[in-house]
Amino acid sequence: MNPETEEKNPGIFKRTSVNSSTLRSIGYNTERKLLEVEFLTGDTYSYNDVPSDVYLRFIAAESYTTFFNDCIRNKYKKN
């Protein structure tokens, strides 16, 4: 996705498909600092006020599930 497009439309998410035993994709909106985590079950959860550096560490993590459980699940407010 073009970063300029995201800046012009704050509702757009950068979405990354991941190879994980529990997660399907990770989405992030820079403008709103909103993280979306989609599970293989089809459930999608949104987390507020997630800094962009946390998102970048998440998509670079060796284990997405471990990073989610350790650094996101109980640390950010879920919508």
N, CA, C and O atoms as a Tinker XYZ file with bonds, in Angstrom:
   316  protein
     1  N      0.844000   -1.182000    0.000000    73     2
     2  CA     0.000000    0.000000    0.000000    64     1     3
     3  C      0.885000    1.240000    0.000000    63     2     4     5
     4  O      1.936000    1.265000    0.640000    81     3
     5  N      0.467000    2.224000   -0.695000    73     3     6
     6  CA     1.183000    3.477000   -0.792000    64     5     7
     7  C      0.943000    4.298000    0.484000    63     6     8     9
     8  O     -0.202000    4.602000    0.817000    81     7
     9  N      2.028000    4.659000    1.202000    73     7    10
    10  CA     1.862000    5.434000    2.435000    64     9    11
    11  C      1.115000    6.747000    2.217000    63    10    12    13
    12  O      0.399000    7.204000    3.108000    81    11
    13  N      1.277000    7.370000    1.024000    73    11    14
    14  CA     0.571000    8.614000    0.746000    64    13    15
    15  C     -0.932000    8.381000    0.723000    63    14    16    17
    16  O     -1.695000    9.236000    1.174000    81    15
    17  N     -1.366000    7.249000    0.210000    73    15    18
    18  CA    -2.791000    6.926000    0.171000    64    17    19
    19  C     -3.331000    6.843000    1.583000    63    18    20    21
    20  O     -4.424000    7.337000    1.859000    81    19
    21  N     -2.583000    6.226000    2.479000    73    19    22
    22  CA    -3.023000    6.107000    3.869000    64    21    23
    23  C     -3.166000    7.487000    4.510000    63    22    24    25
    24  O     -4.116000    7.729000    5.254000    81    23
    25  N     -2.224000    8.394000    4.224000    73    23    26
    26  CA    -2.282000    9.719000    4.823000    64    25    27
    27  C     -3.505000   10.489000    4.345000    63    26    28    29
    28  O     -4.090000   11.252000    5.114000    81    27
    29  N     -3.904000   10.303000    3.078000    73    27    30
    30  CA    -5.054000   11.009000    2.527000    64    29    31
    31  C     -6.364000   10.407000    3.017000    63    30    32    33
    32  O     -7.383000   11.098000    3.048000    81    31
    33  N     -6.359000    9.145000    3.396000    73    31    34
    34  CA    -7.559000    8.461000    3.860000    64    33    35
    35  C     -7.240000    7.750000    5.169000    63    34    36    37
    36  O     -6.767000    6.614000    5.150000    81    35
    37  N     -7.492000    8.401000    6.312000    73    35    38
    38  CA    -7.098000    7.817000    7.594000    64    37    39
    39  C     -7.839000    6.532000    7.957000    63    38    40    41
    40  O     -7.522000    5.916000    8.975000    81    39
    41  N     -8.823000    6.110000    7.151000    73    39    42
    42  CA    -9.536000    4.868000    7.421000    64    41    43
    43  C     -8.857000    3.661000    6.818000    63    42    44    45
    44  O     -9.293000    2.533000    7.044000    81    43
    45  N     -7.790000    3.874000    6.046000    73    43    46
    46  CA    -7.109000    2.773000    5.359000    64    45    47
    47  C     -6.115000    2.097000    6.296000    63    46    48    49
    48  O     -5.375000    2.752000    7.029000    81    47
    49  N     -6.122000    0.763000    6.248000    73    47    50
    50  CA    -5.205000   -0.033000    7.049000    64    49    51
    51  C     -4.136000   -0.644000    6.170000    63    50    52    53
    52  O     -4.411000   -1.084000    5.054000    81    51
    53  N     -2.909000   -0.669000    6.680000    73    51    54
    54  CA    -1.868000   -1.503000    6.089000    64    53    55
    55  C     -2.164000   -2.903000    6.599000    63    54    56    57
    56  O     -2.196000   -3.112000    7.812000    81    55
    57  N     -2.378000   -3.855000    5.726000    73    55    58
    58  CA    -2.700000   -5.219000    6.150000    64    57    59
    59  C     -1.612000   -6.145000    5.640000    63    58    60    61
    60  O     -1.240000   -6.110000    4.467000    81    59
    61  N     -1.104000   -6.985000    6.557000    73    59    62
    62  CA    -0.034000   -7.924000    6.240000    64    61    63
    63  C     -0.498000   -9.336000    6.566000    63    62    64    65
    64  O     -0.852000   -9.628000    7.708000    81    63
    65  N     -0.498000  -10.213000    5.566000    73    63    66
    66  CA    -0.774000  -11.629000    5.819000    64    65    67
    67  C      0.437000  -12.228000    6.511000    63    66    68    69
    68  O      1.579000  -11.912000    6.180000    81    67
    69  N      0.172000  -13.104000    7.484000    73    67    70
    70  CA     1.272000  -13.707000    8.228000    64    69    71
    71  C      1.155000  -15.226000    8.212000    63    70    72    73
    72  O      0.064000  -15.783000    8.095000    81    71
    73  N      2.295000  -15.873000    8.332000    73    71    74
    74  CA     2.353000  -17.325000    8.417000    64    73    75
    75  C      2.432000  -17.681000    9.894000    63    74    76    77
    76  O      3.495000  -17.598000   10.509000    81    75
    77  N      1.285000  -18.081000   10.460000    73    75    78
    78  CA     1.192000  -18.300000   11.896000    64    77    79
    79  C      0.218000  -19.435000   12.174000    63    78    80    81
    80  O     -0.674000  -19.720000   11.374000    81    79
    81  N      0.403000  -20.072000   13.313000    73    79    82
    82  CA    -0.505000  -21.160000   13.700000    64    81    83
    83  C     -1.841000  -20.629000   14.218000    63    82    84    85
    84  O     -2.806000  -21.387000   14.320000    81    83
    85  N     -1.910000  -19.340000   14.544000    73    83    86
    86  CA    -3.159000  -18.783000   15.083000    64    85    87
    87  C     -3.645000  -17.516000   14.379000    63    86    88    89
    88  O     -4.838000  -17.216000   14.420000    81    87
    89  N     -2.748000  -16.769000   13.736000    73    87    90
    90  CA    -3.110000  -15.494000   13.125000    64    89    91
    91  C     -3.119000  -15.574000   11.604000    63    90    92    93
    92  O     -2.301000  -16.270000   11.002000    81    91
    93  N     -4.060000  -14.847000   10.985000    73    91    94
    94  CA    -4.142000  -14.782000    9.526000    64    93    95
    95  C     -3.486000  -13.505000    9.000000    63    94    96    97
    96  O     -2.733000  -13.534000    8.027000    81    95
    97  N     -3.787000  -12.382000    9.664000    73    95    98
    98  CA    -3.226000  -11.117000    9.189000    64    97    99
    99  C     -3.158000  -10.106000   10.324000    63    98   100   101
   100  O     -3.800000  -10.243000   11.366000    81    99
   101  N     -2.343000   -9.078000   10.066000    73    99   102
   102  CA    -2.162000   -7.977000   11.006000    64   101   103
   103  C     -2.385000   -6.700000   10.210000    63   102   104   105
   104  O     -1.785000   -6.503000    9.154000    81   103
   105  N     -3.252000   -5.837000   10.726000    73   103   106
   106  CA    -3.521000   -4.562000   10.070000    64   105   107
   107  C     -3.172000   -3.418000   10.994000    63   106   108   109
   108  O     -3.256000   -3.544000   12.216000    81   107
   109  N     -2.774000   -2.286000   10.399000    73   107   110
   110  CA    -2.427000   -1.133000   11.224000    64   109   111
   111  C     -2.776000    0.147000   10.497000    63   110   112   113
   112  O     -2.529000    0.285000    9.299000    81   111
   113  N     -3.358000    1.090000   11.239000    73   111   114
   114  CA    -3.656000    2.414000   10.738000    64   113   115
   115  C     -2.786000    3.405000   11.499000    63   114   116   117
   116  O     -2.976000    3.623000   12.696000    81   115
   117  N     -1.840000    3.995000   10.798000    73   115   118
   118  CA    -0.875000    4.898000   11.416000    64   117   119
   119  C     -1.550000    6.125000   12.017000    63   118   120   121
   120  O     -1.234000    6.531000   13.135000    81   119
   121  N     -2.472000    6.706000   11.277000    73   119   122
   122  CA    -3.154000    7.919000   11.715000    64   121   123
   123  C     -3.904000    7.705000   13.025000    63   122   124   125
   124  O     -3.860000    8.556000   13.913000    81   123
   125  N     -4.583000    6.586000   13.147000    73   123   126
   126  CA    -5.413000    6.305000   14.319000    64   125   127
   127  C     -4.715000    5.466000   15.379000    63   126   128   129
   128  O     -5.253000    5.262000   16.467000    81   127
   129  N     -3.502000    4.974000   15.059000    73   127   130
   130  CA    -2.752000    4.088000   15.961000    64   129   131
   131  C     -3.610000    2.900000   16.375000    63   130   132   133
   132  O     -3.651000    2.507000   17.541000    81   131
   133  N     -4.290000    2.345000   15.382000    73   131   134
   134  CA    -5.214000    1.241000   15.604000    64   133   135
   135  C     -4.653000   -0.025000   14.970000    63   134   136   137
   136  O     -4.347000   -0.058000   13.778000    81   135
   137  N     -4.525000   -1.051000   15.778000    73   135   138
   138  CA    -4.012000   -2.342000   15.325000    64   137   139
   139  C     -5.174000   -3.313000   15.207000    63   138   140   141
   140  O     -5.997000   -3.417000   16.116000    81   139
   141  N     -5.243000   -4.027000   14.082000    73   139   142
   142  CA    -6.235000   -5.085000   13.904000    64   141   143
   143  C     -5.512000   -6.413000   13.771000    63   142   144   145
   144  O     -4.548000   -6.540000   13.016000    81   143
   145  N     -5.989000   -7.394000   14.510000    73   143   146
   146  CA    -5.405000   -8.733000   14.460000    64   145   147
   147  C     -6.509000   -9.691000   14.024000    63   146   148   149
   148  O     -7.530000   -9.828000   14.698000    81   147
   149  N     -6.289000  -10.350000   12.889000    73   147   150
   150  CA    -7.249000  -11.317000   12.376000    64   149   151
   151  C     -6.727000  -12.722000   12.649000    63   150   152   153
   152  O     -5.591000  -13.056000   12.311000    81   151
   153  N     -7.571000  -13.531000   13.263000    73   151   154
   154  CA    -7.206000  -14.898000   13.611000    64   153   155
   155  C     -7.667000  -15.869000   12.538000    63   154   156   157
   156  O     -8.537000  -15.544000   11.731000    81   155
   157  N     -7.091000  -17.045000   12.528000    73   155   158
   158  CA    -7.471000  -18.076000   11.560000    64   157   159
   159  C     -8.941000  -18.465000   11.718000    63   158   160   161
   160  O     -9.554000  -18.955000   10.769000    81   159
   161  N     -9.505000  -18.257000   12.887000    73   159   162
   162  CA   -10.916000  -18.563000   13.130000    64   161   163
   163  C    -11.844000  -17.591000   12.408000    63   162   164   165
   164  O    -13.043000  -17.839000   12.286000    81   163
   165  N    -11.275000  -16.475000   11.927000    73   163   166
   166  CA   -12.064000  -15.435000   11.286000    64   165   167
   167  C    -12.369000  -14.271000   12.218000    63   166   168   169
   168  O    -12.805000  -13.214000   11.762000    81   167
   169  N    -12.146000  -14.449000   13.516000    73   167   170
   170  CA   -12.341000  -13.363000   14.468000    64   169   171
   171  C    -11.288000  -12.286000   14.230000    63   170   172   173
   172  O    -10.124000  -12.588000   13.965000    81   171
   173  N    -11.714000  -11.018000   14.328000    73   171   174
   174  CA   -10.801000   -9.889000   14.194000    64   173   175
   175  C    -10.988000   -8.989000   15.406000    63   174   176   177
   176  O    -12.111000   -8.648000   15.778000    81   175
   177  N     -9.865000   -8.608000   16.018000    73   175   178
   178  CA    -9.895000   -7.728000   17.182000    64   177   179
   179  C     -9.075000   -6.482000   16.880000    63   178   180   181
   180  O     -8.038000   -6.545000   16.220000    81   179
   181  N     -9.560000   -5.352000   17.376000    73   179   182
   182  CA    -8.873000   -4.074000   17.208000    64   181   183
   183  C     -8.338000   -3.617000   18.554000    63   182   184   185
   184  O     -8.977000   -3.808000   19.589000    81   183
   185  N     -7.165000   -3.014000   18.526000    73   183   186
   186  CA    -6.512000   -2.514000   19.735000    64   185   187
   187  C     -6.160000   -1.047000   19.531000    63   186   188   189
   188  O     -5.568000   -0.675000   18.518000    81   187
   189  N     -6.532000   -0.213000   20.512000    73   187   190
   190  CA    -6.335000    1.233000   20.447000    64   189   191
   191  C     -4.969000    1.662000   20.948000    63   190   192   193
   192  O     -4.341000    0.987000   21.763000    81   191
   193  N     -4.524000    2.813000   20.434000    73   191   194
   194  CA    -3.322000    3.505000   20.924000    64   193   195
   195  C     -2.063000    2.641000   20.871000    63   194   196   197
   196  O     -1.233000    2.689000   21.779000    81   195
   197  N     -1.928000    1.864000   19.821000    73   195   198
   198  CA    -0.734000    1.031000   19.650000    64   197   199
   199  C      0.293000    1.842000   18.847000    63   198   200   201
   200  O      0.025000    2.206000   17.702000    81   199
   201  N      1.448000    2.124000   19.426000    73   199   202
   202  CA     2.475000    2.895000   18.716000    64   201   203
   203  C      2.970000    2.151000   17.474000    63   202   204   205
   204  O      2.966000    0.920000   17.427000    81   203
   205  N      3.388000    2.912000   16.486000    73   203   206
   206  CA     3.849000    2.305000   15.237000    64   205   207
   207  C      5.064000    1.399000   15.446000    63   206   208   209
   208  O      5.228000    0.417000   14.722000    81   207
   209  N      5.919000    1.713000   16.428000    73   207   210
   210  CA     7.085000    0.854000   16.659000    64   209   211
   211  C      6.663000   -0.529000   17.167000    63   210   212   213
   212  O      7.335000   -1.520000   16.884000    81   211
   213  N      5.565000   -0.603000   17.909000    73   211   214
   214  CA     5.061000   -1.900000   18.368000    64   213   215
   215  C      4.548000   -2.696000   17.165000    63   214   216   217
   216  O      4.813000   -3.892000   17.046000    81   215
   217  N      3.812000   -2.024000   16.280000    73   215   218
   218  CA     3.343000   -2.683000   15.060000    64   217   219
   219  C      4.526000   -3.210000   14.230000    63   218   220   221
   220  O      4.495000   -4.349000   13.765000    81   219
   221  N      5.547000   -2.400000   14.050000    73   219   222
   222  CA     6.713000   -2.814000   13.257000    64   221   223
   223  C      7.440000   -3.999000   13.901000    63   222   224   225
   224  O      7.901000   -4.901000   13.202000    81   223
   225  N      7.539000   -3.993000   15.218000    73   223   226
   226  CA     8.147000   -5.136000   15.907000    64   225   227
   227  C      7.269000   -6.379000   15.766000    63   226   228   229
   228  O      7.779000   -7.493000   15.645000    81   227
   229  N      5.952000   -6.187000   15.784000    73   227   230
   230  CA     5.009000   -7.290000   15.643000    64   229   231
   231  C      5.175000   -7.973000   14.286000    63   230   232   233
   232  O      5.306000   -9.196000   14.222000    81   231
   233  N      5.171000   -7.193000   13.199000    73   231   234
   234  CA     5.268000   -7.817000   11.876000    64   233   235
   235  C      6.668000   -8.378000   11.595000    63   234   236   237
   236  O      6.845000   -9.164000   10.665000    81   235
   237  N      7.649000   -7.978000   12.388000    73   235   238
   238  CA     9.005000   -8.510000   12.233000    64   237   239
   239  C      9.305000   -9.643000   13.215000    63   238   240   241
   240  O     10.397000  -10.210000   13.196000    81   239
   241  N      8.343000   -9.969000   14.067000    73   239   242
   242  CA     8.569000  -10.958000   15.130000    64   241   243
   243  C      8.825000  -12.353000   14.571000    63   242   244   245
   244  O      8.292000  -12.731000   13.528000    81   243
   245  N      9.640000  -13.093000   15.276000    73   243   246
   246  CA     9.918000  -14.484000   14.916000    64   245   247
   247  C      8.668000  -15.344000   15.115000    63   246   248   249
   248  O      8.388000  -16.244000   14.324000    81   247
   249  N      7.926000  -15.054000   16.179000    73   247   250
   250  CA     6.665000  -15.744000   16.452000    64   249   251
   251  C      5.584000  -14.700000   16.687000    63   250   252   253
   252  O      5.600000  -13.988000   17.691000    81   251
   253  N      4.637000  -14.614000   15.743000    73   251   254
   254  CA     3.557000  -13.640000   15.866000    64   253   255
   255  C      2.682000  -13.933000   17.087000    63   254   256   257
   256  O      2.272000  -13.018000   17.801000    81   255
   257  N      2.404000  -15.207000   17.317000    73   255   258
   258  CA     1.553000  -15.581000   18.442000    64   257   259
   259  C      2.200000  -15.202000   19.769000    63   258   260   261
   260  O      1.533000  -14.657000   20.649000    81   259
   261  N      3.487000  -15.482000   19.920000    73   259   262
   262  CA     4.199000  -15.136000   21.148000    64   261   263
   263  C      4.228000  -13.630000   21.351000    63   262   264   265
   264  O      3.975000  -13.145000   22.454000    81   263
   265  N      4.535000  -12.886000   20.290000    73   263   266
   266  CA     4.574000  -11.431000   20.403000    64   265   267
   267  C      3.198000  -10.895000   20.782000    63   266   268   269
   268  O      3.087000  -10.033000   21.653000    81   267
   269  N      2.152000  -11.400000   20.135000    73   267   270
   270  CA     0.801000  -10.971000   20.456000    64   269   271
   271  C      0.482000  -11.223000   21.925000    63   270   272   273
   272  O      0.001000  -10.332000   22.625000    81   271
   273  N      0.748000  -12.423000   22.380000    73   271   274
   274  CA     0.439000  -12.775000   23.774000    64   273   275
   275  C      1.263000  -11.967000   24.776000    63   274   276   277
   276  O      0.748000  -11.553000   25.815000    81   275
   277  N      2.530000  -11.744000   24.469000    73   275   278
   278  CA     3.429000  -11.057000   25.408000    64   277   279
   279  C      3.335000   -9.532000   25.363000    63   278   280   281
   280  O      3.505000   -8.868000   26.386000    81   279
   281  N      3.066000   -8.983000   24.191000    73   279   282
   282  CA     3.221000   -7.534000   24.023000    64   281   283
   283  C      1.954000   -6.771000   23.636000    63   282   284   285
   284  O      1.958000   -5.540000   23.640000    81   283
   285  N      0.873000   -7.477000   23.302000    73   283   286
   286  CA    -0.331000   -6.776000   22.848000    64   285   287
   287  C     -1.573000   -7.187000   23.619000    63   286   288   289
   288  O     -2.299000   -6.331000   24.123000    81   287
   289  N     -1.820000   -8.456000   23.714000    73   287   290
   290  CA    -3.095000   -8.982000   24.222000    64   289   291
   291  C     -3.633000   -8.276000   25.469000    63   290   292   293
   292  O     -4.780000   -7.831000   25.466000    81   291
   293  N     -2.855000   -8.167000   26.506000    73   291   294
   294  CA    -3.327000   -7.557000   27.753000    64   293   295
   295  C     -2.733000   -6.185000   28.038000    63   294   296   297
   296  O     -2.882000   -5.655000   29.139000    81   295
   297  N     -2.057000   -5.610000   27.044000    73   295   298
   298  CA    -1.404000   -4.310000   27.256000    64   297   299
   299  C     -2.131000   -3.145000   26.589000    63   298   300   301
   300  O     -1.923000   -1.988000   26.955000    81   299
   301  N     -2.979000   -3.449000   25.614000    73   299   302
   302  CA    -3.710000   -2.406000   24.906000    64   301   303
   303  C     -5.203000   -2.692000   24.971000    63   302   304   305
   304  O     -5.628000   -3.847000   25.007000    81   303
   305  N     -5.987000   -1.623000   24.985000    73   303   306
   306  CA    -7.441000   -1.755000   25.092000    64   305   307
   307  C     -8.004000   -2.338000   23.802000    63   306   308   309
   308  O     -7.732000   -1.844000   22.708000    81   307
   309  N     -8.784000   -3.381000   23.950000    73   307   310
   310  CA    -9.413000   -4.059000   22.813000    64   309   311
   311  C    -10.774000   -3.441000   22.559000    63   310   312   313
   312  O    -11.524000   -3.167000   23.496000    81   311
   313  N    -11.094000   -3.222000   21.287000    73   311   314
   314  CA   -12.431000   -2.721000   20.911000    64   313   315
   315  C    -13.402000   -3.862000   20.857000    63   314   316
   316  O    -14.580000   -3.658000   20.561000    81   315
